[in-house]
Amino acid sequence: MIVASGIKKASCIFASLLALAASPAFGGAPALNVQKICKARETDARLLKSTPDQSLEDCVRGEEAAKQQLNSLWASTSAGSHHQCESEARSLGTTSYLDLLICVQIVEEMKADAQKKTEKH
């Protein structure tokens, strides 16, 4: 039973990693569960005995809007930027479309600024 449970867990982890690794190849951002993200934010706020920044519905709308923006930007950004932002989000435990969108925008802006500085010299 323990072996079967371990194999099942490993399969789930592998499938999750495969989904993250495969999505850039198809030109789209990673697939995230928006409902889960927003419910977790709501739960975190309750645990901290504070009110959520926004309603569950507003959170879902905001994440869906960020997903659309990210998908249009994702195909035109480098794999290095994708990897950097996904890694940072996972290590901080904050993976959401809004987090990824902001990260990609910042990384790409920094690259563009560095390129401009290089061209000037």
C-alpha positions in Angstrom: 0.0 0.0 0.0 2.8 2.4 0.9 4.5 1.8 -2.4 1.3 2.4 -4.4 0.7 5.6 -2.5 4.3 6.7 -3.3 4.0 5.9 -6.9 0.7 7.8 -7.1 2.2 10.8 -5.4 5.2 10.7 -7.7 2.9 10.4 -10.8 1.0 13.5 -9.7 4.2 15.5 -9.1 5.5 14.4 -12.5 2.3 15.3 -14.2 2.3 18.8 -12.6 5.9 19.4 -13.7 5.2 18.1 -17.2 2.3 20.5 -17.5 4.5 23.4 -16.5 7.3 22.4 -18.7 5.1 21.7 -21.7 3.0 24.8 -21.7 5.6 27.2 -23.0 6.3 25.0 -26.0 2.6 25.5 -27.0 3.0 29.3 -26.7 0.8 29.7 -23.6 1.4 30.4 -19.9 1.2 27.6 -17.3 -2.3 26.3 -16.5 -3.2 27.4 -13.0 -6.4 26.8 -10.9 -7.8 30.4 -10.5 -10.5 29.3 -8.1 -7.9 27.5 -5.9 -5.7 30.6 -5.9 -8.4 33.0 -4.9 -9.8 30.7 -2.2 -6.3 30.3 -0.8 -6.0 34.1 -0.6 -9.4 34.3 1.1 -8.3 31.6 3.6 -5.0 33.3 4.3 -6.8 36.6 5.1 -9.2 34.8 7.5 -6.2 33.1 9.2 -4.6 36.5 9.6 -7.9 37.8 11.0 -8.1 40.5 8.3 -10.5 41.1 5.5 -9.6 39.9 2.0 -8.3 42.6 -0.4 -11.1 41.7 -2.8 -14.1 39.4 -3.1 -13.7 35.9 -4.5 -15.5 36.9 -7.7 -13.2 40.0 -8.1 -10.2 37.9 -7.5 -11.3 35.4 -10.2 -12.0 38.2 -12.7 -8.6 39.8 -12.0 -6.7 36.4 -12.4 -8.6 35.7 -15.6 -7.7 39.1 -17.0 -4.1 38.6 -16.0 -4.2 35.2 -17.7 -5.3 36.7 -21.0 -2.6 39.4 -20.8 0.0 36.8 -19.8 -0.9 34.4 -22.7 -0.5 37.2 -25.2 2.8 38.2 -23.7 4.2 34.7 -23.0 4.8 33.7 -26.6 6.9 36.8 -27.3 9.1 36.5 -24.2 12.2 34.4 -23.7 12.2 30.9 -22.2 14.7 32.3 -19.6 12.2 34.8 -18.4 9.5 32.1 -18.2 11.8 29.9 -16.2 12.9 32.7 -13.9 9.4 33.8 -13.1 8.0 30.3 -12.6 10.9 29.4 -10.3 10.6 32.5 -8.2 6.8 32.1 -7.9 7.1 28.5 -6.9 9.9 29.2 -4.4 7.8 32.0 -2.8 4.6 29.9 -2.9 2.8 32.7 -4.7 2.1 31.3 -8.2 -0.8 33.2 -9.8 -1.3 34.7 -13.2 -1.0 38.2 -11.8 2.3 37.3 -10.2 3.7 35.7 -13.4 2.4 38.6 -15.5 4.1 41.3 -13.3 7.3 39.2 -13.1 7.5 38.7 -16.9 6.9 42.4 -17.5 9.6 43.4 -15.1 12.2 40.9 -16.4 11.5 41.9 -20.0 11.7 45.6 -19.1 15.0 45.0 -17.3 16.4 43.2 -20.4 15.3 46.0 -22.7 16.9 48.6 -20.4 20.2 46.6 -20.3 20.1 46.3 -24.1 19.7 50.1 -24.5 22.6 50.7 -22.2 24.8 48.2 -24.1 23.8 49.9 -27.4 24.8 53.4 -26.1 28.3 52.2 -25.2 
